[in-house]
Amino acid sequence: VAWLGEAAERPAAQLARTLREQSLRVETNYENAKLKKSLGQASKLGARFAVIIGEGELASGRYQVKDMAAAMQQEIEAARVSSYLKKRLGKGES
């Protein structure tokens, strides 16, 4: 979970906690890092997906979910990120 801007720190931590409660492995940056650095770290760790939360995403209520292997990115409603990831990872229902 990559967050951009201080306003996104708390929502990112909440999302990470929710995903962990649903048995998904989650890494997050613990400092406000540039997006390129955060995505580079996700790639090094072998992450299948990266969730990006910034000011625009907070305003729209839709987070960016990047498929690291396919290099494609989608906007997903914040409340649906967990179910979307579980479905894509084959770990649950839609």
C-alpha distances in whole Angstrom, upper triangle without the diagonal:
4,7,10,13,14,14,11,10,11,10,6,8,10,8,7,11,12,10,12,15,15,15,12,11,7,6,5,7,10,12,12,11,13,11,13,12,8,9,12,11,9,12,14,12,13,10,12,9,6,5,6,8,11,14,15,13,14,17,17,15,14,10,10,9,10,12,13,16,18,16,16,14,14,14,14,15,12,15,15,11,12,15,14,12,15,18,16,16,19,18,20,22,20
4,7,10,12,13,9,9,12,11,7,10,12,11,10,14,15,14,15,18,19,19,16,14,11,9,6,6,9,10,9,8,9,7,10,10,6,8,11,10,9,12,14,13,15,12,14,11,7,6,5,6,8,12,14,12,13,16,17,16,14,10,10,10,11,13,13,17,18,16,16,14,15,14,15,16,14,17,17,14,15,18,17,15,18,21,19,19,22,22,23,25,23
4,7,8,9,6,6,9,9,6,9,12,11,11,14,16,15,17,20,20,21,18,17,13,12,8,7,9,9,7,8,9,8,11,11,9,11,14,13,13,16,18,17,18,16,17,14,10,8,6,5,6,9,11,10,10,14,15,14,13,10,11,12,13,16,16,20,21,19,18,15,16,15,15,16,13,16,18,15,16,20,19,17,21,23,22,22,25,25,26,27,25
4,7,8,6,8,11,11,9,12,15,14,15,18,19,19,21,23,24,25,22,21,17,15,12,10,11,9,6,7,7,7,11,11,10,12,15,15,15,18,19,20,21,19,20,17,13,11,8,6,5,7,10,10,10,13,15,15,14,12,12,14,15,18,18,22,23,20,19,16,17,16,17,18,15,19,20,17,20,23,22,21,24,26,24,25,28,28,29,30,28
4,6,6,7,10,11,11,13,15,16,16,19,21,21,23,25,26,27,24,23,20,18,14,12,12,10,6,9,9,10,14,14,13,15,18,18,18,21,23,23,24,22,24,20,17,14,11,9,6,7,10,11,10,13,15,15,16,14,15,17,19,22,22,26,26,23,23,20,20,18,19,19,17,20,22,20,22,25,24,24,27,29,28,28,32,31,32,32,30
4,5,5,8,10,10,12,14,15,16,18,20,21,22,24,26,27,25,23,20,18,14,12,11,9,7,10,12,14,17,17,15,18,20,20,20,23,24,24,26,24,25,22,18,16,13,11,9,9,13,13,11,14,17,16,17,16,17,19,21,24,24,28,29,26,26,23,23,21,21,20,18,20,23,21,22,26,25,25,27,30,29,29,33,31,32,33,31
4,6,7,8,9,11,12,14,15,17,18,20,21,23,24,26,24,24,20,19,15,14,14,12,10,13,15,15,19,19,17,19,22,21,21,25,26,26,27,24,25,22,19,16,13,9,8,7,11,11,8,11,14,13,15,14,16,18,21,24,25,29,29,26,25,22,21,19,19,18,15,18,20,19,21,24,24,23,26,28,28,29,32,30,31,31,29
4,6,5,6,9,10,11,12,14,15,16,18,20,21,23,21,20,17,15,12,12,12,11,9,12,13,13,17,17,14,16,19,19,18,21,23,22,24,21,22,18,15,12,9,6,6,7,10,9,7,10,13,12,12,11,13,15,17,21,21,25,25,23,22,19,18,16,16,15,12,15,17,15,17,21,20,20,22,25,24,25,28,27,27,28,26
4,6,5,6,9,10,11,12,14,15,17,19,20,21,19,19,15,13,10,9,8,9,8,11,13,13,17,16,14,16,19,17,17,21,22,21,23,20,22,19,15,13,11,8,9,10,14,12,11,14,16,15,15,13,15,17,18,22,22,26,27,24,24,21,21,19,18,18,14,17,19,17,18,21,21,20,23,25,25,25,28,27,27,28,27
4,5,5,6,9,10,11,12,14,15,17,19,20,19,19,15,15,12,12,11,12,12,15,17,17,20,20,17,19,22,20,19,23,24,23,24,21,23,20,17,14,13,10,11,12,15,13,11,14,16,14,15,14,16,18,20,23,24,27,28,26,26,22,22,19,18,17,13,15,18,16,17,20,21,20,22,25,25,25,28,26,26,27,26
4,5,5,6,9,10,10,12,14,15,17,19,17,17,14,14,12,13,13,14,13,16,17,16,20,20,16,18,21,20,19,22,24,22,23,20,21,17,15,11,11,8,10,11,13,11,8,12,13,11,12,11,13,15,18,20,22,25,26,24,23,20,18,16,15,13,10,11,14,12,13,17,17,17,19,22,22,22,25,23,23,24,22
4,5,5,6,9,10,11,12,14,15,17,15,14,11,11,8,9,10,11,11,13,15,14,17,16,13,15,18,16,15,18,20,18,20,16,18,14,12,9,9,7,9,12,14,11,10,14,15,13,13,10,12,13,15,18,18,22,23,21,21,18,17,15,14,14,10,12,14,12,12,16,16,15,17,20,20,20,23,21,22,23,22
4,5,5,6,9,10,11,12,14,15,14,14,10,10,8,9,9,11,12,14,17,16,19,18,15,17,19,17,16,20,21,19,20,17,19,16,14,12,12,11,13,15,17,15,13,17,18,16,16,14,15,16,18,20,21,24,26,24,24,21,20,19,17,17,13,14,16,14,13,17,18,17,18,21,21,21,24,22,22,24,23
4,5,5,6,9,10,11,13,15,14,14,12,12,11,13,13,15,16,18,20,19,22,21,18,19,22,20,19,22,23,21,22,19,20,17,15,12,13,12,14,16,18,15,13,17,17,14,15,13,16,16,19,21,22,25,26,25,24,21,20,18,16,15,11,11,14,12,12,15,17,16,17,20,21,20,23,20,20,21,21
4,5,5,6,9,10,11,13,11,12,9,11,10,13,14,16,16,18,19,17,20,20,16,17,20,18,16,20,21,19,20,16,17,14,12,9,11,10,13,15,16,13,12,16,16,13,13,11,13,12,15,17,19,22,23,22,21,18,17,15,13,12,9,9,11,9,8,12,13,12,13,16,17,17,19,17,17,18,17
4,5,5,6,9,10,11,9,9,6,8,7,10,11,14,15,16,18,17,19,18,15,16,18,16,14,17,19,16,17,14,15,13,11,10,12,11,15,17,19,16,15,19,19,16,16,13,14,13,15,17,18,21,22,22,21,19,18,17,15,15,12,13,13,11,10,13,14,12,13,17,17,16,19,17,18,19,19
4,5,5,6,9,10,10,10,8,10,10,13,13,17,18,20,22,21,23,22,18,19,22,19,17,21,22,19,20,17,18,16,15,13,15,15,18,20,22,18,17,21,21,18,18,16,18,17,19,20,21,24,26,25,25,22,21,20,18,17,14,13,15,13,11,14,16,14,15,18,19,18,20,17,18,19,19
4,5,5,6,9,9,11,10,12,13,16,17,19,20,22,24,22,24,24,20,21,23,21,19,22,23,20,21,17,18,16,15,13,15,15,18,20,21,18,17,20,20,16,16,15,17,16,18,19,21,23,25,25,23,21,20,18,16,15,12,10,11,10,8,11,13,12,12,15,17,16,17,15,15,16,16
4,5,5,7,5,7,7,10,11,15,16,19,20,21,23,20,23,22,18,18,21,19,16,19,20,17,17,14,14,12,12,11,14,15,18,21,22,18,18,21,21,17,16,14,15,13,16,16,18,20,22,22,21,19,18,17,15,15,12,11,11,9,6,9,11,9,9,13,14,12,14,12,13,14,15
4,5,5,5,6,6,10,11,15,16,19,21,22,24,22,24,23,19,19,21,19,16,19,20,17,17,14,15,14,14,14,17,17,21,23,24,21,21,24,24,21,20,17,19,17,18,19,19,22,24,24,23,22,21,21,18,18,16,15,15,13,10,13,14,12,11,15,16,14,16,13,14,17,17
4,5,7,9,10,13,15,18,19,22,24,25,27,25,27,26,22,23,25,23,20,23,24,20,21,18,18,17,17,16,19,19,23,25,26,23,22,25,25,21,21,19,21,19,21,21,23,25,26,27,26,24,23,22,19,19,16,15,15,13,10,12,15,13,12,16,17,16,16,13,13,16,17
4,6,9,10,14,16,20,21,24,25,26,27,25,27,26,23,23,25,23,20,22,23,20,20,17,16,16,16,16,19,19,23,26,26,22,22,25,24,21,20,18,19,17,19,19,21,22,24,25,24,22,21,21,18,18,15,14,13,12,8,9,12,10,9,12,14,12,13,9,10,12,13
4,7,9,13,15,19,20,24,25,26,27,25,27,26,22,22,24,21,18,20,21,18,17,15,15,15,16,16,20,21,24,27,28,24,24,28,27,24,22,20,21,18,20,19,20,21,23,24,24,23,22,22,20,20,18,17,16,14,10,12,14,11,9,13,14,12,12,9,11,14,15
4,6,10,13,16,18,21,23,23,24,22,23,22,19,18,20,18,15,17,18,14,14,11,11,11,13,13,16,18,22,25,25,22,22,26,25,22,20,17,18,15,16,15,16,18,20,21,20,19,19,20,17,18,16,16,14,12,9,11,12,9,8,12,12,9,11,9,11,14,15
4,7,10,14,16,19,21,20,22,20,21,20,16,16,17,15,12,14,15,11,11,9,10,11,12,13,16,18,21,25,25,22,23,27,26,23,21,18,18,15,16,15,15,17,20,20,20,20,20,21,19,20,18,18,17,14,12,14,15,11,11,14,14,11,14,12,14,17,18
4,7,10,12,16,17,17,19,17,18,17,13,13,15,12,10,13,14,11,11,9,11,10,9,10,13,14,18,21,22,19,20,24,23,21,19,16,16,13,14,14,14,17,19,19,19,18,19,19,18,19,16,17,16,13,11,14,15,11,12,16,15,13,16,14,17,19,19
4,7,9,12,14,14,16,14,16,14,10,11,13,10,8,11,12,9,11,9,12,11,9,10,12,14,17,20,22,19,20,23,24,21,20,16,16,14,14,15,14,17,20,19,20,18,19,20,19,20,18,19,19,15,14,18,17,14,16,19,18,16,19,18,20,23,23
4,6,9,10,11,13,12,14,12,8,11,12,10,9,13,13,11,13,11,14,12,9,9,10,11,14,17,19,17,17,21,21,19,18,15,15,14,14,16,15,19,21,19,20,18,19,19,18,19,16,18,19,15,15,19,18,16,18,21,20,18,22,21,22,24,24
4,6,7,7,10,10,12,10,7,10,11,9,10,13,13,12,15,13,16,14,11,11,11,12,13,16,19,17,17,21,22,21,20,16,16,16,16,18,17,20,22,20,21,19,21,20,20,21,19,21,21,18,18,22,21,19,21,24,23,22,25,24,26,28,27
4,7,8,12,13,15,12,10,14,15,12,13,17,17,15,18,17,20,18,15,14,14,13,15,17,20,19,18,22,23,22,21,18,19,19,19,22,20,24,26,24,25,23,24,23,23,23,20,22,23,20,20,24,24,22,24,27,26,25,28,27,28,30,30
4,6,10,11,14,11,10,14,15,13,14,18,18,17,20,19,21,19,16,15,14,13,13,16,19,18,18,21,23,22,22,19,19,20,20,23,21,25,27,24,25,23,24,23,24,24,21,24,25,22,23,26,26,24,26,29,28,27,30,29,31,33,32
4,7,9,12,10,9,13,14,13,15,18,18,19,21,19,22,19,15,15,12,11,11,13,16,16,16,18,20,20,20,17,17,18,19,22,21,24,26,23,23,21,22,21,22,23,20,23,24,21,23,26,25,24,26,29,28,27,31,30,31,33,31
4,6,8,7,6,10,11,11,12,15,16,16,19,17,20,18,14,14,12,12,11,14,16,16,17,20,22,21,20,17,16,17,17,20,18,22,23,20,21,19,21,21,22,23,21,24,25,22,23,26,25,23,26,29,27,26,30,30,31,33,31
4,6,5,6,9,10,11,13,14,16,17,19,17,19,17,14,14,11,12,11,14,15,16,17,19,21,21,20,17,15,16,16,18,17,20,21,18,19,17,20,20,21,23,21,25,25,22,24,27,25,23,27,28,26,26,30,30,32,33,31
4,5,5,6,8,10,10,12,14,15,17,15,16,14,11,11,8,10,10,13,14,14,16,18,19,19,17,14,12,13,12,15,14,17,18,15,15,14,16,16,18,20,19,22,22,19,21,24,22,20,24,25,23,23,27,27,29,30,28
4,6,5,6,9,10,10,12,14,15,14,16,14,12,13,11,13,13,16,17,17,19,22,22,22,20,17,14,15,13,15,13,16,17,13,15,14,17,18,20,23,22,25,25,21,23,26,23,22,25,26,24,24,28,28,30,32,30
4,6,5,6,9,10,11,12,14,14,16,15,12,14,12,14,15,18,19,19,21,23,24,24,22,18,16,16,14,16,14,17,19,16,18,17,20,21,22,24,23,26,26,22,24,26,24,22,25,27,24,24,28,28,30,32,31
4,5,5,6,9,10,11,13,11,14,12,9,10,9,12,13,16,17,16,18,21,22,21,19,15,14,13,12,14,12,16,17,15,16,15,17,18,19,21,19,22,22,19,20,23,21,19,22,24,21,21,25,25,27,29,27
4,5,5,6,9,10,11,9,11,10,7,9,9,12,14,17,18,17,19,22,22,21,19,15,12,11,9,11,9,12,14,11,13,12,15,16,18,20,19,22,21,18,19,22,19,17,20,22,19,19,23,23,25,27,26
4,5,5,6,9,10,10,12,12,10,13,13,16,17,21,21,20,23,25,25,25,22,19,16,15,12,13,10,13,15,13,15,15,18,20,22,24,23,26,25,21,22,25,23,20,23,24,21,21,25,25,28,30,29
4,5,5,6,9,9,12,12,10,13,13,16,17,21,22,21,23,26,26,25,23,19,17,16,14,14,11,14,17,15,17,17,20,21,22,24,23,25,24,21,21,24,22,19,22,24,21,20,24,24,27,29,28
4,5,5,6,5,8,8,7,10,11,14,17,21,21,19,21,24,24,23,20,17,14,12,11,11,8,11,14,13,15,14,17,18,19,21,20,22,21,17,18,20,18,15,18,20,17,16,20,20,23,25,24
4,5,5,6,8,9,9,13,14,17,19,23,23,22,24,27,26,25,23,19,16,14,11,11,7,9,12,11,14,14,18,20,21,24,22,25,23,20,20,22,20,17,19,21,18,17,20,21,24,26,25
4,5,8,11,12,12,15,17,20,22,26,26,25,27,30,29,28,26,22,19,17,15,14,11,12,16,15,18,18,21,23,24,27,25,27,26,22,22,25,23,19,22,23,20,19,22,23,26,29,28
4,6,9,11,11,14,16,19,22,25,26,24,26,29,29,27,25,21,19,17,15,14,11,13,16,16,18,18,21,23,23,25,24,25,24,20,20,22,21,17,19,21,18,16,20,20,23,26,26
4,6,9,10,14,16,20,22,26,26,24,26,29,29,27,24,21,18,15,13,11,9,9,13,13,16,17,19,21,22,24,23,25,23,19,19,21,19,15,17,19,16,14,17,18,21,24,24
4,5,7,10,13,16,19,23,23,21,23,26,25,23,21,17,15,12,10,9,7,9,12,12,14,14,16,18,18,21,19,21,19,16,15,17,15,12,14,16,13,11,15,16,18,21,21
4,7,10,13,17,20,24,23,20,23,26,24,22,19,16,14,10,8,6,5,6,9,10,11,12,14,16,16,19,18,20,17,14,14,15,13,10,12,13,10,9,12,13,16,18,18
4,7,10,13,16,20,19,17,19,22,20,19,16,12,10,7,5,5,5,8,10,10,10,9,11,13,13,16,15,17,15,11,12,13,11,8,11,12,9,9,13,14,16,18,17
4,6,10,13,17,16,14,16,19,18,17,14,10,8,6,5,7,7,11,12,10,11,9,11,12,12,15,14,16,15,11,12,15,12,10,13,15,13,13,16,17,19,20,19
4,7,10,14,13,11,12,16,15,13,10,7,6,5,6,9,10,14,14,13,12,9,10,10,10,12,10,13,12,8,10,13,11,10,13,15,13,14,17,17,18,19,18
4,7,10,10,8,10,13,13,12,10,6,5,6,8,11,12,16,16,14,13,10,10,10,10,12,11,14,14,11,13,16,14,13,17,18,17,18,21,21,22,23,21
4,7,8,6,7,10,11,10,9,6,7,9,11,15,16,19,20,17,16,13,12,11,11,11,9,13,14,11,14,17,16,15,19,20,19,20,23,23,23,24,22
4,6,5,6,9,10,10,10,8,9,12,14,17,18,22,22,19,18,14,14,12,13,14,12,16,17,15,18,20,19,19,22,24,23,24,27,27,27,27,25
4,5,5,6,9,10,11,10,12,15,17,21,22,25,25,22,21,17,16,14,15,14,13,17,18,17,20,23,21,22,25,26,25,27,30,30,30,30,27
4,5,5,6,8,9,9,10,14,16,19,21,24,23,21,19,15,14,11,13,13,12,16,17,16,20,22,20,21,24,25,24,26,29,29,29,28,25
4,5,5,6,5,5,7,11,13,17,19,22,21,19,17,13,12,9,10,9,9,12,14,12,16,18,16,17,21,22,21,23,26,25,25,25,22
4,6,5,7,7,10,14,16,20,22,25,25,22,20,17,15,12,12,10,9,12,14,13,16,19,18,19,22,23,23,25,27,26,26,26,23
4,6,8,10,13,16,19,22,24,28,27,24,22,18,16,13,13,11,11,14,16,16,19,21,20,21,24,25,25,27,30,29,29,28,25
4,5,8,11,14,17,20,23,26,25,22,20,16,13,10,10,9,9,12,14,14,17,19,18,19,22,23,23,25,27,27,26,25,22
4,7,10,13,16,19,22,25,24,22,20,16,13,10,9,6,6,8,10,11,14,16,15,17,19,20,21,23,25,24,23,22,19
4,7,9,13,16,18,21,20,19,16,12,9,6,5,4,5,8,9,9,12,14,12,14,17,18,17,20,22,22,21,20,17
4,6,10,13,15,18,18,16,14,10,8,5,5,6,6,9,9,8,11,13,11,12,16,16,16,18,20,20,20,20,17
4,6,10,12,15,14,12,10,6,6,5,6,9,9,12,12,9,13,14,12,12,16,16,15,17,20,20,21,21,18
4,7,9,12,12,10,8,6,5,6,7,10,10,13,11,8,11,12,9,9,13,13,11,13,16,17,18,18,16
4,6,9,8,7,6,4,6,9,10,14,14,16,14,11,14,15,12,11,14,15,12,13,17,18,19,20,18
4,6,6,6,5,6,8,11,12,16,16,18,16,13,14,15,12,10,13,13,10,11,14,16,18,19,17
4,6,5,7,9,12,14,16,19,19,21,19,16,17,18,15,13,15,16,12,13,16,18,20,22,20
4,6,8,11,13,17,18,21,22,24,21,18,19,19,16,14,16,16,12,13,16,18,21,22,21
4,5,9,11,15,17,20,21,23,20,18,19,19,16,15,17,16,12,14,17,19,21,22,20
4,7,10,14,16,20,20,23,21,18,20,20,17,15,19,18,15,16,19,21,23,24,22
4,7,11,13,17,18,20,18,15,18,18,15,14,17,16,13,15,18,21,22,22,20
4,7,10,13,14,17,15,13,16,16,13,13,16,16,13,16,19,20,21,21,18
4,6,10,12,14,12,11,14,14,11,12,15,14,12,15,18,19,20,19,16
4,7,9,12,10,9,13,14,11,12,16,15,14,17,20,20,20,19,16
4,6,8,7,6,10,10,8,10,13,13,13,15,17,18,17,16,13
4,5,5,6,10,10,9,12,14,15,15,18,19,19,18,17,13
4,5,6,8,10,10,12,14,15,16,18,20,19,18,17,14
4,6,7,8,10,12,13,14,16,17,19,17,16,15,12
4,6,5,6,9,10,11,12,14,15,14,13,12,9
4,6,5,6,9,10,10,12,14,13,13,13,10
4,5,5,6,9,10,11,12,11,10,11,9
4,5,5,6,9,10,10,9,8,7,6
4,6,5,6,9,10,10,9,9,6
4,5,5,6,8,8,9,10,9
4,6,5,6,5,5,7,7
4,5,5,6,6,6,5
4,5,8,9,10,9
4,6,8,10,11
4,6,8,10
4,7,9
4,7
4
